[in-house]
Amino acid sequence: MRTQHRSAPSLRLRLLAGTLLWTAITLAGTGWFLSSLFQQHVTEQLYQTLEYQLEQLTGATTATPEGKIAVSRQLNDPRLQRPYSGLYWQIDQVSNNSGPAIPALLRSRSLWDSILSVPDDIPANGELHRHQTTGPNGNTLFLLERLVYPAEAPNRGLRLMFAADSDLVTAPVKNFNDILTLALLTLGFGLLAAAVMQVLIGLRPLSQLRSSLQAVNEGKAQRIKGNYPQEVQPLVDDFNSVLGQNTRVVEQARTHAGNLAHALKTPLAILSNAAARPDHNLPALVNEQVATARRQIDHHLARARAAAAVNVPGMRTEVRPTLEALIGVMLRLNQDKNIKATIITDARLSPVFRGEKQDLQEMLGNLLENAWKWGKSTINITIEPGNGYFKIIIDDDGPGLPEEQRNLVLSRGTRADESVPGSGLGLAIVSDLANLYHGALTLEHSPLGGLRASLTLPHIGLQT
């Protein structure tokens, strides 16, 4: 029964939602920044205009010999003549030793019957102060003021003010904001459309991958086909590797089952024939054939275990301690043979086998058993670390093996000498296990006069 898993939110939906949210935040922030910048710019321009107008008012303000303050000429902005036009000026006399304070001593016609009210913080001589105040019609005014002393009446301080309606700022800012909003909305819809196209096009390979996976699941294909972007292709390659590995495991299982069945046919046939014609040799025959069947079973079980362990990550076995332990076992089992075994290697560097310890013991044990069986007095074991692989060379001083027989003994069940006890499976097991680990076993003539067995296996580093 297929397990139903709760689906996570759609990747397409998450990408679009994230893009939409980020685009909205970015455009809103950009709009606020541009609007604030434009408002600041328009306000600064208004104050510059007021400063220009205030300079004109300052130049036109005079005092008569009798001490009367007057504006000698009319300012050139017609709005100053229209009541409540939004542009105003006013002159106040400040309180000092020469006279009391007189608010609205002089004012523009546009103020009509109103006066400008300002804070009490009188600027110093020549300074410019900016204020916001309330105008005649209740609107907010931007006001610029300064304190001057006319040359004709240096003891009389005059507070000159120029003010403009805030509509001169808010109106253009509003128009700008309307245009900016339309532009940002247009840009936002364009970015959203681009994001939708990008997501649809960008995720199209995943839809193709899903179709390929469905074809594999339905048995219509054995692997995922097609070319995918470089971000997805490694996943596809790894998945195809897993599919291939599964296929190989199934094929190996079938092969192992067939080989085991074939190997057991002969002992079973012999036992069946012996049971049909009982004689006094039956117990010995049964023991012999049961031992043969057990060796065949052990051989195929070792192959199956090694095939399953080859691609298991994290498998590691130190070579030198395993080899030393096996040599100790051989010395105890063969005490009647005066054989000297020597390990030749750099003691500071010991390779680490990339595989299961039991498989390494199986391979080295069979090679050492063969060397002790045929050796006379000397066995040399050499460990040679390499690039990604290491080699263990076992030399004995036995009778050796003719070149034409070296490939035969690597075949399952072939024996070089029928007079010596054994099943003929030892070297075949080593060769099969080495091949499963992508290694190799080779047989050569030894410098000691006997046989040289060279076992090459992968390692994952050197143990110091």
Secondary structure, 3 states (H helix, E strand, C coil): CCCCCCCCCCHHHHHHHHHHHHHHHHHHHHHHHHHHHHHHHHHHHHHHHHHHHHHHHHHHEEECCCCCEEECCCCCCHHHHCCCCCEEEEEEECCECCECCEEEEEECHHHCCCCCCCCCCCCCECCCEEEEEECCCCCEEEEEEEEECCCCCCCCCEEEEEEEECHHHHHHHHHHHHHHHHHHHHHHHHHHHHHHHHHHHHCHHHHHHHHHHHHHHCCCCCCCCCCCCCCCHHHHHHHHHHHHHHHHHHHHHHHHHHHHHHHHHHHHHHHHHHHHCCCCCHHHHHHHHHHHHHHHHHHHHHHHHHHHHCCCCCCCEEHHHHHHHHHHHHHHHCCCCCCEEEEECCCCCEEEECCCHHHHHHHHHHHHHHHHHHCCCEEEEEEEECCCEEEEEEEECCCCCCHHHHHHHCCCCCCCCCCCCCCCCHHHHHHHHHHHCCCEEEEEECCCCCEEEEEEEEEEEEEC
